Amino acid sequence: MRKLILLLFTGILLFSCTAVGADEGRILRFIYCSDVHYGLEREFRGKEVGSDEVSRAMLATFKLLSETRLPEDSGVGAGIKFGSPDFVVCTGDIANRMEEGVQSATTSWSQFCSDWDSSISSPLYLVPGNHDISNAIGYSKVLSPEKDASSAAGIFNRMMRPAVERTAETFNYQTDKVHYSFVKDGVRFVFMGMWPDAYMRQWFDQEIGTDTIIPVILFTHDPPIADTKHFTNPNGKHTINSVDKFQNLLADTCLVTDVKKKATKNWEKLEQFIHSHSMIKAYFHGDKNYNEFYTWNGVNGTIDLPVFRVDSPMKGEYSSADERLLSFIVVTMDVNQRLLTARECLWNTENKTSIQWGSSCTITF
């Protein structure tokens, strides 16, 4: 609980949260979560259960939100019922990596679709996570089966809507990238796959063109400081292998040769991209799983990017040990005043479907 209090305090300090009046005009609402990791088990409500049961419990809380009032915290929509979300976002790791007896990506994707399609009536937006892609292209440790692209292909088919759907056998990660955007109520929501690498940055420039007016909210799996091992292997033949341990998940070749070193030069390229694209107002990510609202200043301190990190129902850094800390993020946006409030929604503090509000923060966009 001390960690939760620290996060509450940190969220307030880092963003200098802005006071917002009563509900005025159009409020856009969405729910954000990540890293559901179908195929894992955890201690939950007094017994060991699978991730499908945990996800269904979380999804039940999504429904509870429709009649739940937002806290009186001076954020956007304070004190009003959240209602139905305009959309729901989950940024990957639908399946868990298939090692140590974990079920296949085929089974995990099937379970995910069954649970989420029957529970969510709002549009659902996805990007793949490192586990989804490693299952598809291979990993530095032994997987069983060696490859299964079902969750990666499933996400691609849903989000990219290709003329010919990919299968686990035909999915090609070199070409089958998940990247898309849509504009709603004067805000552009952009989904950039695993991380804004060179491939994604080029696509972004083609997608947005010369439009610097519409504000952009960005979703991706990795944090701005992406894991060194996620970059493409700079050594030898650039393969995925048990010696180098690079995972070849990102298009950028790593600019250090050891996964234990910091990929500072690669992170700098993202900093330069954000600096040159002032329309990007916020960055949402999973992968390193706990609730945190923070500012990324880049490697060289040239930017002030609001970042929203979300917990995982299965692999939370804190909630995996203390299920009372399980959370996702609820977002309300005043599209007229250009204010965005993110609220931590703690959904298992009483070991049942319930809602308790945690940290919150409001930014301008």
Long-range contacts (C-beta under 8 A, 24 or more apart in sequence): 1-322, 1-324, 3-318, 3-325, 4-318, 4-325, 4-358, 7-290, 7-291, 7-292, 7-344, 7-358, 7-359, 8-358, 8-359, 10-292, 10-293, 10-294, 10-359, 11-292, 11-293, 11-344, 11-359, 11-360, 11-361, 12-359, 12-361, 14-293, 14-294, 14-295, 14-361, 15-293, 15-295, 15-306, 15-361, 15-362, 15-363, 17-74, 17-75, 17-360, 17-361, 17-362, 17-363, 18-339, 18-362, 18-363, 18-364, 19-74, 19-362, 20-74, 20-75, 20-76, 20-78, 20-334, 20-337, 20-339, 20-341, 20-362, 22-78, 22-79, 23-76, 23-77, 23-80, 24-334, 24-336, 24-337, 25-334, 25-335, 25-336, 25-337, 26-185, 26-334, 26-335, 26-336, 27-76, 27-77, 27-80, 27-332, 27-333, 27-334, 27-335, 28-86, 28-184, 28-185, 28-187, 28-332, 28-333, 28-335, 29-77, 29-82, 29-83, 29-84, 29-85, 29-86, 29-330, 29-331, 29-332, 29-333, 30-85, 30-86, 30-87, 30-88, 30-89, 30-331, 31-62, 31-65, 31-85, 31-88, 31-89, 31-328, 31-329, 31-330, 31-331, 32-88, 32-89, 32-90, 32-91, 32-219, 32-284, 32-308, 32-310, 32-328, 32-329, 32-330, 32-331, 32-342, 33-58, 33-88, 33-89, 33-90, 33-310, 33-311, 33-313, 33-328, 33-329, 34-90, 34-91, 34-92, 34-93, 34-129, 34-221, 34-285, 34-286, 34-287, 34-289, 34-310, 34-312, 35-91, 35-92, 35-93, 35-129, 35-286, 35-287, 35-289, 35-310, 35-312, 35-313, 35-314, 35-315, 36-90, 36-93, 36-94, 36-112, 36-312, 36-313, 36-314, 37-93, 37-94, 37-95, 37-96, 37-131, 37-312, 37-313, 37-314, 37-315, 38-94, 38-95, 38-96, 38-103, 38-107, 38-108, 38-109, 38-111, 38-112, 39-95, 39-96, 39-98, 39-102, 39-103, 39-104, 39-107, 39-108, 40-96, 40-102, 40-314, 40-315, 42-314, 42-320, 42-323, 43-323, 44-323, 45-323, 45-348, 45-351, 45-352, 46-351, 51-96, 51-313, 51-314, 52-111, 52-115, 54-313, 54-314, 55-112, 55-115, 55-116, 55-313, 56-115, 56-119, 57-347, 57-348, 57-353, 58-313, 58-326, 58-328, 58-347, 59-115, 59-116, 59-119, 59-120, 60-119, 60-353, 61-328, 61-345, 61-347, 61-353, 61-354, 61-355, 62-88, 62-119, 62-120, 63-119, 64-353, 64-354, 64-355, 65-330, 65-345, 65-355, 68-355, 70-330, 70-332, 70-343, 70-357, 71-343, 71-357, 71-360, 73-341, 73-343, 73-357, 73-360, 74-362, 75-332, 75-341, 75-343, 75-360, 75-361, 75-362, 76-332, 76-333, 76-334, 76-339, 76-340, 76-341, 76-362, 77-332, 77-334, 77-341, 82-330, 82-332, 84-121, 84-122, 85-122, 86-122, 86-123, 86-184, 87-122, 87-123, 87-124, 87-125, 88-120, 88-122, 88-123, 88-124, 88-125, 89-124, 89-125, 89-126, 89-219, 89-284, 90-116, 90-124, 90-125, 90-126, 91-126, 91-127, 91-129, 91-219, 91-220, 91-221, 91-284, 91-285, 91-286, 91-310, 92-126, 92-127, 92-128, 92-129, 92-130, 92-131, 92-132, 92-155, 92-194, 92-221, 92-286, 92-287, 93-129, 93-130, 93-131, 93-132, 93-221, 93-286, 93-287, 93-312, 94-126, 94-128, 94-129, 94-132, 94-151, 94-154, 94-155, 95-131, 95-132, 95-135, 95-150, 95-151, 96-131, 96-314, 97-131, 97-134, 97-135, 97-139, 97-143, 98-135, 98-143, 98-144, 98-145, 98-148, 99-139, 99-141, 99-142, 99-143, 99-144, 101-144, 104-145, 104-148, 104-150, 105-132, 105-135, 105-136, 105-148, 105-149, 105-150, 105-151, 105-152, 105-168, 106-148, 106-150, 106-168, 108-150, 108-151, 109-150, 109-151, 109-154, 110-150, 112-151, 113-154, 125-159, 125-189, 125-191, 125-219, 126-155, 126-158, 126-159, 126-178, 126-191, 127-155, 127-159, 127-178, 127-191, 127-192, 127-193, 127-194, 127-219, 127-220, 127-221, 128-152, 128-155, 128-156, 128-178, 128-193, 128-194, 128-221, 129-194, 129-221, 129-286, 129-287, 130-194, 130-221, 130-222, 130-227, 130-230, 130-247, 130-249, 130-287, 133-173, 133-194, 133-249, 134-247, 134-249, 136-168, 136-171, 136-173, 137-173, 137-240, 137-248, 137-249, 138-240, 139-240, 139-247, 140-240, 140-241, 140-242, 140-244, 140-245, 140-246, 140-247, 141-242, 149-173, 152-176, 159-191, 177-203, 179-203, 179-204, 179-207, 181-207, 181-208, 183-214, 185-333, 185-335, 186-214, 186-215, 186-335, 187-214, 187-215, 187-216, 187-217, 187-333, 187-335, 187-365, 188-214, 188-215, 188-216, 188-217, 188-279, 189-216, 189-217, 189-219, 190-216, 190-217, 190-218, 190-219, 191-219, 191-220, 192-218, 192-219, 192-220, 193-220, 193-221, 194-220, 194-221, 194-222, 194-230, 194-249, 194-250, 195-220, 195-221, 195-222, 195-226, 195-230, 195-249, 195-250, 195-270, 196-220, 196-270, 196-273, 197-250, 197-251, 197-252, 198-251, 198-252, 198-269, 199-251, 200-251, 201-269, 201-273, 204-277, 208-277, 208-279, 211-279, 212-278, 212-279, 213-279, 214-279, 215-279, 215-281, 215-338, 215-365, 216-277, 216-279, 216-280, 216-281, 217-281, 217-282, 217-284, 217-340, 217-365, 218-280, 218-282, 218-283, 218-284, 219-284, 219-285, 220-283, 220-284, 220-285, 221-285, 221-286, 221-287, 222-250, 222-285, 222-287, 223-285, 223-287, 223-288, 223-307, 223-309, 224-267, 224-270, 224-271, 224-283, 224-285, 224-296, 224-298, 224-305, 224-307, 225-267, 225-296, 226-250, 226-263, 226-266, 226-267, 227-263, 227-287, 228-254, 228-256, 228-258, 228-259, 228-260, 228-261, 228-262, 228-263, 229-259, 231-263, 231-266, 264-299, 267-298, 267-299, 268-298, 268-299, 268-300, 270-298, 271-298, 271-299, 271-300, 271-302, 271-303, 272-302, 274-298, 274-303, 274-305, 275-302, 275-303, 280-305, 281-306, 281-340, 281-363, 281-364, 281-365, 282-306, 282-307, 282-308, 282-340, 282-363, 282-365, 283-307, 283-308, 284-308, 284-310, 284-329, 285-309, 285-310, 286-310, 286-312, 288-317, 289-315, 289-316, 289-317, 289-319, 290-316, 290-317, 290-318, 290-319, 291-327, 291-329, 291-344, 291-358, 291-359, 293-342, 293-359, 293-361, 306-363, 308-342, 323-348, 323-351, 324-348, 324-349, 324-351, 327-358, 333-365, 338-364, 338-365, 339-363, 339-364, 339-365, 340-364, 340-365
